[in-house]
Amino acid sequence: MRLLCRYCSHGGFVLIPVILTLSLLAAIAFMLSRQSAMNAGAVVREHQTDAAHYTAEAGLSHLLWQVKQAKCSASSNLTDVLLGNNSYSASITATSISTVSIKVVGTQSNGANYKINRDQVKLYQSSTSTKLVMGDNVADKSLSLDAGDPWRTDQRESISVYASLSGPIRNGMLYFDLSGIPSGVKIISAQLELFVNKIYSPLASISVHRVQQDWAARAYEGGYFSGGATWNNADDKVKWVDDTGQWIPGGAYDIIPVASSVIAPSELWGSWSIETLVSGWVNGAYPNQGLLLKGNGTMYSTFYGKESNVPERPRLTIIYACECGQICITLPS
């Protein structure tokens, strides 16, 4: 009997680790199950918050559209506007004659909500369109920079843009006087158009770049142009230089293009959208020192310039809107 009890005792000790292991596995299973449930709950809450966020964004877009349509008139608040099973409310408060603050709350069907606040939202009047034809203002100017004749003022009336690995290179230069457009306006669009004289290798593009240095207009005297910028110089005595003062023949300009366009041979006008550039000029982000046209690839093109007949001259059509309360002058087209 003692022998049997001894074996029984040993069997009990052997079972203890087994019982502990089973208990540990059960605890782990319980924790994993609980964690899984918690994770599932977190995912659901995240989705609900995202739905409320997107609903609030829809409410903000709705109210901004309403403000745009009202121009400078008062806009109504939005209350419990349904968007599927969700809803949004939006309120607007005037903070000045030309600015408002906006508060939006998006609510998901299960109660989650998301808030958006926008302060100092500007209000604008109806848009104004004006077409500037080069030569309307005395300060307007255009010419070409010719790498093949780097010290001489270009004698062509046309604006030349050439690009080649082995042949001639020419960059076009233009400047429109924008002093008649009020500062602080919102530039909605700005379209630069040049009347095509000749286009070769039309698959290559022409890019527009912001000029970063003042340059001289050329004068027409005795049947010749004189005194304007050249490939090497911005004027008679000043070279083209970069921000460090390093000489850079071919014009001082931002290497990042504002716009780029491929012009087909059948097109009468080359066109570029340059509202970002014009907005920066008008609102003082950088001085208006004109723009440069640069060919990319292998291409040869010429456009009519300032000295051409009026219908063929470069033109810049600008659509802009003044802030509410601002005196907005409409320039003649």
C-alpha positions as a Markdown table, in Angstrom:
| # | Residue | x | y | z |
|---|---|---|---|---|
| 1 | Met | 0.0 | 0.0 | 0.0 |
| 2 | Arg | 2.8 | 2.4 | 0.8 |
| 3 | Leu | 4.3 | 1.7 | -2.6 |
| 4 | Leu | 1.0 | 2.4 | -4.3 |
| 5 | Cys | 0.5 | 5.7 | -2.3 |
| 6 | Arg | 4.0 | 6.7 | -3.2 |
| 7 | Tyr | 3.2 | 6.3 | -6.9 |
| 8 | Cys | 0.0 | 8.2 | -6.4 |
| 9 | Ser | 1.9 | 11.1 | -4.8 |
| 10 | His | 4.3 | 11.2 | -7.7 |
| 11 | Gly | 1.4 | 11.2 | -10.1 |
| 12 | Gly | -0.1 | 14.2 | -8.4 |
| 13 | Phe | 3.2 | 16.1 | -8.7 |
| 14 | Val | 3.4 | 15.2 | -12.4 |
| 15 | Leu | -0.1 | 16.6 | -13.0 |
| 16 | Ile | 0.6 | 20.0 | -11.4 |
| 17 | Pro | 2.7 | 21.4 | -14.3 |
| 18 | Val | 0.0 | 20.1 | -16.7 |
| 19 | Ile | -2.7 | 21.9 | -14.8 |
| 20 | Leu | -0.6 | 25.1 | -14.7 |
| 21 | Thr | 0.0 | 24.9 | -18.4 |
| 22 | Leu | -3.7 | 24.5 | -19.2 |
| 23 | Ser | -4.6 | 27.4 | -16.9 |
| 24 | Leu | -2.0 | 29.6 | -18.6 |
| 25 | Leu | -3.3 | 28.7 | -22.0 |
| 26 | Ala | -6.8 | 29.5 | -20.9 |
| 27 | Ala | -5.7 | 32.9 | -19.6 |
| 28 | Ile | -3.9 | 33.6 | -22.8 |
| 29 | Ala | -6.9 | 32.6 | -24.9 |
| 30 | Phe | -9.1 | 34.9 | -22.7 |
| 31 | Met | -6.7 | 37.8 | -23.1 |
| 32 | Leu | -6.5 | 37.3 | -26.8 |
| 33 | Ser | -10.2 | 37.1 | -27.1 |
| 34 | Arg | -10.6 | 40.3 | -25.1 |
| 35 | Gln | -7.9 | 42.1 | -27.0 |
| 36 | Ser | -9.5 | 41.1 | -30.3 |
| 37 | Ala | -12.9 | 42.5 | -29.1 |
| 38 | Met | -11.2 | 45.7 | -28.0 |
| 39 | Asn | -9.4 | 46.0 | -31.4 |
| 40 | Ala | -12.6 | 45.4 | -33.2 |
| 41 | Gly | -14.3 | 48.1 | -31.1 |
| 42 | Ala | -11.4 | 50.5 | -31.8 |
| 43 | Val | -11.7 | 49.9 | -35.6 |
| 44 | Val | -15.5 | 50.6 | -35.5 |
| 45 | Arg | -14.9 | 53.8 | -33.5 |
| 46 | Glu | -12.2 | 54.9 | -36.0 |
| 47 | His | -14.6 | 54.2 | -38.9 |
| 48 | Gln | -17.3 | 56.2 | -37.2 |
| 49 | Thr | -14.9 | 59.1 | -36.6 |
| 50 | Asp | -13.8 | 59.0 | -40.2 |
| 51 | Ala | -17.4 | 59.1 | -41.4 |
| 52 | Ala | -18.1 | 62.1 | -39.1 |
| 53 | His | -14.9 | 63.8 | -40.5 |
| 54 | Tyr | -15.9 | 63.3 | -44.1 |
| 55 | Thr | -19.4 | 64.5 | -43.3 |
| 56 | Ala | -18.0 | 67.7 | -41.7 |
| 57 | Glu | -15.8 | 68.3 | -44.8 |
| 58 | Ala | -18.9 | 68.0 | -47.0 |
| 59 | Gly | -20.6 | 70.6 | -44.8 |
| 60 | Leu | -17.6 | 72.9 | -45.1 |
| 61 | Ser | -17.7 | 72.6 | -48.9 |
| 62 | His | -21.4 | 73.3 | -48.9 |
| 63 | Leu | -21.1 | 76.5 | -46.8 |
| 64 | Leu | -18.1 | 77.7 | -48.8 |
| 65 | Trp | -20.0 | 77.2 | -52.0 |
| 66 | Gln | -22.9 | 79.1 | -50.5 |
| 67 | Val | -20.6 | 82.0 | -49.5 |
| 68 | Lys | -19.1 | 82.1 | -53.0 |
| 69 | Gln | -22.6 | 82.3 | -54.5 |
| 70 | Ala | -23.7 | 85.1 | -52.1 |
| 71 | Lys | -20.6 | 87.2 | -53.0 |
| 72 | Cys | -20.7 | 90.0 | -50.4 |
| 73 | Ser | -24.2 | 89.3 | -49.2 |
| 74 | Ala | -25.1 | 87.5 | -46.0 |
| 75 | Ser | -25.1 | 83.7 | -46.0 |
| 76 | Ser | -27.4 | 81.5 | -44.0 |
| 77 | Asn | -26.4 | 78.9 | -41.5 |
| 78 | Leu | -26.9 | 75.2 | -42.3 |
| 79 | Thr | -28.7 | 73.0 | -39.7 |
| 80 | Asp | -29.0 | 69.2 | -39.6 |
| 81 | Val | -28.4 | 68.7 | -43.3 |
| 82 | Leu | -28.7 | 65.0 | -44.1 |
| 83 | Leu | -26.0 | 63.2 | -45.9 |
| 84 | Gly | -27.1 | 59.6 | -46.2 |
| 85 | Asn | -27.5 | 58.4 | -42.6 |
| 86 | Asn | -25.2 | 61.2 | -41.3 |
| 87 | Ser | -25.7 | 64.9 | -41.0 |
| 88 | Tyr | -23.9 | 68.2 | -40.6 |
| 89 | Ser | -24.5 | 71.7 | -39.3 |
| 90 | Ala | -22.5 | 74.8 | -40.2 |
| 91 | Ser | -22.6 | 78.4 | -38.9 |
| 92 | Ile | -21.0 | 81.5 | -40.3 |
| 93 | Thr | -20.1 | 84.7 | -38.4 |
| 94 | Ala | -18.9 | 88.0 | -39.9 |
| 95 | Thr | -15.6 | 89.2 | -38.4 |
| 96 | Ser | -15.1 | 92.2 | -40.8 |
| 97 | Ile | -16.5 | 93.6 | -44.0 |
| 98 | Ser | -14.5 | 91.1 | -46.0 |
| 99 | Thr | -13.9 | 88.1 | -43.6 |
| 100 | Val | -16.0 | 85.5 | -41.8 |
| 101 | Ser | -15.4 | 82.6 | -39.4 |
| 102 | Ile | -17.0 | 79.2 | -40.1 |
| 103 | Lys | -17.8 | 76.4 | -37.7 |
| 104 | Val | -18.9 | 73.0 | -38.9 |
| 105 | Val | -20.0 | 69.8 | -37.0 |
| 106 | Gly | -20.3 | 66.5 | -38.8 |
| 107 | Thr | -22.3 | 63.8 | -37.0 |
| 108 | Gln | -22.2 | 60.1 | -37.8 |
| 109 | Ser | -25.4 | 58.0 | -37.4 |
| 110 | Asn | -24.2 | 56.3 | -34.2 |
| 111 | Gly | -23.4 | 59.7 | -32.6 |
| 112 | Ala | -19.7 | 60.2 | -33.4 |
| 113 | Asn | -18.9 | 63.8 | -34.4 |
| 114 | Tyr | -16.1 | 65.8 | -35.9 |
| 115 | Lys | -15.6 | 69.6 | -35.8 |
| 116 | Ile | -14.0 | 72.0 | -38.2 |
| 117 | Asn | -13.2 | 75.7 | -37.6 |
| 118 | Arg | -12.0 | 78.2 | -40.2 |
| 119 | Asp | -11.1 | 81.7 | -39.2 |
| 120 | Gln | -10.5 | 84.8 | -41.5 |
| 121 | Val | -12.2 | 83.3 | -44.5 |
| 122 | Lys | -12.1 | 86.0 | -47.2 |
| 123 | Leu | -15.2 | 87.1 | -49.1 |
| 124 | Tyr | -14.9 | 88.3 | -52.7 |
| 125 | Gln | -17.0 | 90.4 | -55.1 |
| 126 | Ser | -18.1 | 89.1 | -58.5 |
| 127 | Ser | -15.1 | 88.3 | -60.8 |
| 128 | Thr | -13.7 | 90.8 | -63.3 |
| 129 | Ser | -12.1 | 89.9 | -66.6 |
| 130 | Thr | -9.5 | 92.1 | -68.4 |
| 131 | Lys | -7.4 | 91.4 | -71.5 |
| 132 | Leu | -4.0 | 93.1 | -71.6 |
| 133 | Val | -2.5 | 93.5 | -75.1 |
| 134 | Met | 1.3 | 94.1 | -75.1 |
| 135 | Gly | 1.9 | 97.7 | -75.9 |
| 136 | Asp | -1.2 | 99.0 | -74.2 |
| 137 | Asn | 1.2 | 100.2 | -71.4 |
| 138 | Val | 4.4 | 102.1 | -72.2 |
| 139 | Ala | 6.3 | 99.8 | -69.8 |
| 140 | Asp | 5.4 | 96.6 | -71.7 |
| 141 | Lys | 8.4 | 95.0 | -73.4 |
| 142 | Ser | 9.4 | 91.9 | -75.4 |
| 143 | Leu | 12.6 | 90.6 | -77.0 |
| 144 | Ser | 14.8 | 87.6 | -77.5 |
| 145 | Leu | 18.1 | 86.5 | -76.0 |
| 146 | Asp | 20.4 | 85.0 | -78.6 |
| 147 | Ala | 23.3 | 82.7 | -77.5 |
| 148 | Gly | 24.7 | 82.9 | -81.1 |
| 149 | Asp | 25.1 | 86.7 | -80.7 |
| 150 | Pro | 25.5 | 87.1 | -76.9 |
| 151 | Trp | 26.5 | 90.8 | -76.7 |
| 152 | Arg | 24.1 | 92.3 | -79.3 |
| 153 | Thr | 20.5 | 93.4 | -78.9 |
| 154 | Asp | 18.2 | 91.2 | -80.9 |
| 155 | Gln | 17.1 | 92.9 | -84.1 |
| 156 | Arg | 14.0 | 90.8 | -84.8 |
| 157 | Glu | 10.5 | 92.0 | -84.1 |
| 158 | Ser | 9.4 | 88.5 | -83.3 |
| 159 | Ile | 10.1 | 86.6 | -80.0 |
| 160 | Ser | 12.3 | 83.6 | -80.8 |
| 161 | Val | 12.5 | 80.4 | -78.7 |
| 162 | Tyr | 15.1 | 77.9 | -79.9 |
| 163 | Ala | 16.4 | 74.8 | -78.2 |
| 164 | Ser | 19.0 | 72.4 | -79.6 |
| 165 | Leu | 21.9 | 70.3 | -78.4 |
| 166 | Ser | 24.2 | 71.6 | -81.2 |
| 167 | Gly | 22.3 | 74.5 | -82.9 |
| 168 | Pro | 21.3 | 78.0 | -81.9 |
| 169 | Ile | 19.6 | 78.7 | -78.5 |
| 170 | Arg | 17.3 | 81.6 | -77.9 |
| 171 | Asn | 15.1 | 82.5 | -75.0 |
| 172 | Gly | 12.0 | 84.8 | -75.3 |
| 173 | Met | 11.4 | 87.6 | -72.8 |
| 174 | Leu | 8.1 | 89.4 | -72.0 |
| 175 | Tyr | 6.9 | 91.9 | -69.5 |
| 176 | Phe | 3.3 | 93.1 | -68.9 |
| 177 | Asp | 2.7 | 96.1 | -66.7 |
| 178 | Leu | 0.1 | 95.0 | -64.1 |
| 179 | Ser | 0.1 | 98.1 | -62.0 |
| 180 | Gly | -3.5 | 98.8 | -62.9 |
| 181 | Ile | -4.7 | 95.6 | -61.1 |
| 182 | Pro | -5.5 | 96.3 | -57.4 |
| 183 | Ser | -3.3 | 94.5 | -54.9 |
| 184 | Gly | -4.9 | 91.9 | -52.7 |
| 185 | Val | -7.2 | 90.5 | -55.4 |
| 186 | Lys | -7.8 | 86.8 | -55.9 |
| 187 | Ile | -6.4 | 85.7 | -59.3 |
| 188 | Ile | -8.9 | 83.1 | -60.7 |
| 189 | Ser | -7.2 | 82.6 | -64.0 |
| 190 | Ala | -4.4 | 84.1 | -66.1 |
| 191 | Gln | -3.9 | 83.0 | -69.7 |
| 192 | Leu | -0.8 | 84.0 | -71.7 |
| 193 | Glu | -1.3 | 83.8 | -75.5 |
| 194 | Leu | 1.3 | 84.4 | -78.2 |
| 195 | Phe | 0.4 | 84.5 | -81.9 |
| 196 | Val | 2.5 | 81.9 | -83.8 |
| 197 | Asn | 4.8 | 83.0 | -86.6 |
| 198 | Lys | 6.7 | 79.8 | -87.2 |
| 199 | Ile | 6.9 | 76.4 | -85.4 |
| 200 | Tyr | 9.4 | 73.7 | -86.1 |
| 201 | Ser | 9.7 | 70.4 | -84.3 |
| 202 | Pro | 6.3 | 70.9 | -82.7 |
| 203 | Leu | 6.5 | 67.9 | -80.3 |
| 204 | Ala | 9.0 | 69.8 | -78.1 |
| 205 | Ser | 7.5 | 72.0 | -75.3 |
| 206 | Ile | 8.0 | 75.6 | -74.4 |
| 207 | Ser | 8.0 | 76.4 | -70.6 |
| 208 | Val | 7.3 | 79.7 | -68.9 |
| 209 | His | 9.7 | 80.8 | -66.1 |
| 210 | Arg | 9.6 | 83.7 | -63.6 |
| 211 | Val | 12.4 | 86.2 | -64.3 |
| 212 | Gln | 14.4 | 87.2 | -61.2 |
| 213 | Gln | 16.2 | 90.3 | -62.4 |
| 214 | Asp | 15.2 | 93.6 | -63.9 |
| 215 | Trp | 16.1 | 93.9 | -67.6 |
| 216 | Ala | 16.2 | 96.7 | -70.1 |
| 217 | Ala | 13.7 | 97.2 | -72.9 |
| 218 | Arg | 15.2 | 97.9 | -76.3 |
| 219 | Ala | 14.7 | 101.2 | -78.2 |
| 220 | Tyr | 14.0 | 101.5 | -81.9 |
| 221 | Glu | 16.2 | 104.3 | -83.4 |
| 222 | Gly | 17.3 | 104.8 | -87.0 |
| 223 | Gly | 15.8 | 101.5 | -88.2 |
| 224 | Tyr | 17.7 | 99.5 | -85.5 |
| 225 | Phe | 16.9 | 98.2 | -82.0 |
| 226 | Ser | 19.4 | 99.2 | -79.4 |
| 227 | Gly | 20.0 | 99.2 | -75.6 |
| 228 | Gly | 18.0 | 96.1 | -74.6 |
| 229 | Ala | 18.9 | 93.0 | -72.7 |
| 230 | Thr | 21.2 | 90.5 | -74.4 |
| 231 | Trp | 22.2 | 86.9 | -73.8 |
| 232 | Asn | 25.0 | 88.1 | -71.5 |
| 233 | Asn | 23.6 | 91.3 | -70.0 |
| 234 | Ala | 20.4 | 92.4 | -68.4 |
| 235 | Asp | 21.1 | 95.9 | -69.7 |
| 236 | Asp | 24.1 | 97.7 | -71.2 |
| 237 | Lys | 26.3 | 97.6 | -68.1 |
| 238 | Val | 24.8 | 94.9 | -65.8 |
| 239 | Lys | 25.2 | 91.1 | -66.4 |
| 240 | Trp | 22.7 | 88.5 | -65.7 |
| 241 | Val | 23.5 | 87.1 | -62.2 |
| 242 | Asp | 22.0 | 84.6 | -59.8 |
| 243 | Asp | 21.3 | 85.1 | -56.0 |
| 244 | Thr | 25.1 | 84.7 | -55.2 |
| 245 | Gly | 26.2 | 87.2 | -57.9 |
| 246 | Gln | 27.4 | 84.5 | -60.2 |
| 247 | Trp | 27.2 | 85.5 | -63.9 |
| 248 | Ile | 24.5 | 83.3 | -65.7 |
| 249 | Pro | 24.2 | 84.1 | -69.4 |
| 250 | Gly | 20.8 | 83.4 | -70.9 |
| 251 | Gly | 18.8 | 85.3 | -68.3 |
| 252 | Ala | 18.2 | 85.1 | -64.5 |
| 253 | Tyr | 15.1 | 83.0 | -64.0 |
| 254 | Asp | 13.6 | 80.4 | -61.7 |
| 255 | Ile | 14.5 | 77.0 | -63.1 |
| 256 | Ile | 11.2 | 75.6 | -62.0 |
| 257 | Pro | 8.7 | 76.3 | -64.7 |
| 258 | Val | 5.4 | 78.0 | -64.0 |
| 259 | Ala | 3.7 | 76.3 | -67.0 |
| 260 | Ser | 4.6 | 74.3 | -70.1 |
| 261 | Ser | 2.8 | 73.8 | -73.4 |
| 262 | Val | 3.3 | 71.9 | -76.6 |
| 263 | Ile | 2.1 | 73.9 | -79.6 |
| 264 | Ala | 0.9 | 72.1 | -82.7 |
| 265 | Pro | 1.6 | 73.5 | -86.2 |
| 266 | Ser | -2.1 | 74.0 | -86.8 |
| 267 | Glu | -2.5 | 76.3 | -83.8 |
| 268 | Leu | -2.6 | 80.0 | -84.4 |
| 269 | Trp | -2.0 | 80.9 | -80.7 |
| 270 | Gly | 0.3 | 79.3 | -78.1 |
| 271 | Ser | -1.3 | 79.4 | -74.7 |
| 272 | Trp | -0.1 | 79.0 | -71.1 |
| 273 | Ser | -2.0 | 79.1 | -67.8 |
| 274 | Ile | 0.1 | 81.3 | -65.4 |
| 275 | Glu | -2.3 | 82.4 | -62.6 |
| 276 | Thr | 0.1 | 81.3 | -59.9 |
| 277 | Leu | 2.8 | 83.6 | -61.3 |
| 278 | Val | 0.4 | 86.5 | -61.8 |
| 279 | Ser | -1.0 | 86.1 | -58.3 |
| 280 | Gly | 2.5 | 86.3 | -56.9 |
| 281 | Trp | 3.2 | 89.5 | -58.8 |
| 282 | Val | -0.1 | 91.2 | -57.9 |
| 283 | Asn | 0.0 | 90.2 | -54.2 |
| 284 | Gly | 3.6 | 91.0 | -53.6 |
| 285 | Ala | 5.1 | 87.5 | -53.1 |
| 286 | Tyr | 7.8 | 88.6 | -55.6 |
| 287 | Pro | 8.4 | 91.6 | -57.9 |
| 288 | Asn | 7.1 | 91.6 | -61.4 |
| 289 | Gln | 10.3 | 91.3 | -63.5 |
| 290 | Gly | 8.6 | 89.6 | -66.4 |
| 291 | Leu | 8.7 | 86.0 | -67.7 |
| 292 | Leu | 11.1 | 83.9 | -69.8 |
| 293 | Leu | 10.1 | 81.4 | -72.5 |
| 294 | Lys | 12.5 | 78.4 | -72.8 |
| 295 | Gly | 12.4 | 75.6 | -75.3 |
| 296 | Asn | 12.8 | 72.0 | -74.2 |
| 297 | Gly | 14.2 | 69.3 | -76.5 |
| 298 | Thr | 14.9 | 70.3 | -80.1 |
| 299 | Met | 12.6 | 73.0 | -81.4 |
| 300 | Tyr | 12.5 | 76.3 | -83.2 |
| 301 | Ser | 9.6 | 78.7 | -82.9 |
| 302 | Thr | 8.9 | 82.4 | -83.3 |
| 303 | Phe | 6.0 | 84.5 | -82.1 |
| 304 | Tyr | 4.9 | 88.0 | -82.8 |
| 305 | Gly | 6.1 | 90.6 | -80.3 |
| 306 | Lys | 5.3 | 94.1 | -79.0 |
| 307 | Glu | 6.3 | 95.8 | -82.3 |
| 308 | Ser | 3.9 | 93.7 | -84.4 |
| 309 | Asn | 0.4 | 94.7 | -85.5 |
| 310 | Val | -2.0 | 95.0 | -82.6 |
| 311 | Pro | -4.1 | 91.9 | -83.4 |
| 312 | Glu | -1.0 | 89.7 | -83.4 |
| 313 | Arg | 0.7 | 91.0 | -80.2 |
| 314 | Pro | 1.1 | 89.0 | -77.1 |
| 315 | Arg | -1.9 | 89.2 | -74.7 |
| 316 | Leu | -2.6 | 88.3 | -71.1 |
| 317 | Thr | -6.2 | 87.6 | -70.1 |
| 318 | Ile | -6.7 | 87.8 | -66.3 |
| 319 | Ile | -9.9 | 87.0 | -64.4 |
| 320 | Tyr | -9.8 | 88.3 | -60.8 |
| 321 | Ala | -12.0 | 89.1 | -57.9 |
| 322 | Cys | -11.6 | 91.9 | -55.3 |
| 323 | Glu | -12.3 | 91.5 | -51.6 |
| 324 | Cys | -15.7 | 92.7 | -50.3 |
| 325 | Gly | -15.4 | 96.4 | -49.5 |
| 326 | Gln | -12.4 | 96.9 | -51.8 |
| 327 | Ile | -12.6 | 99.4 | -54.6 |
| 328 | Cys | -12.3 | 97.3 | -57.6 |
| 329 | Ile | -11.2 | 99.0 | -60.8 |
| 330 | Thr | -12.1 | 97.3 | -64.1 |
| 331 | Leu | -9.3 | 97.7 | -66.6 |
| 332 | Pro | -10.3 | 98.3 | -70.2 |
| 333 | Ser | -9.8 | 95.4 | -72.5 |
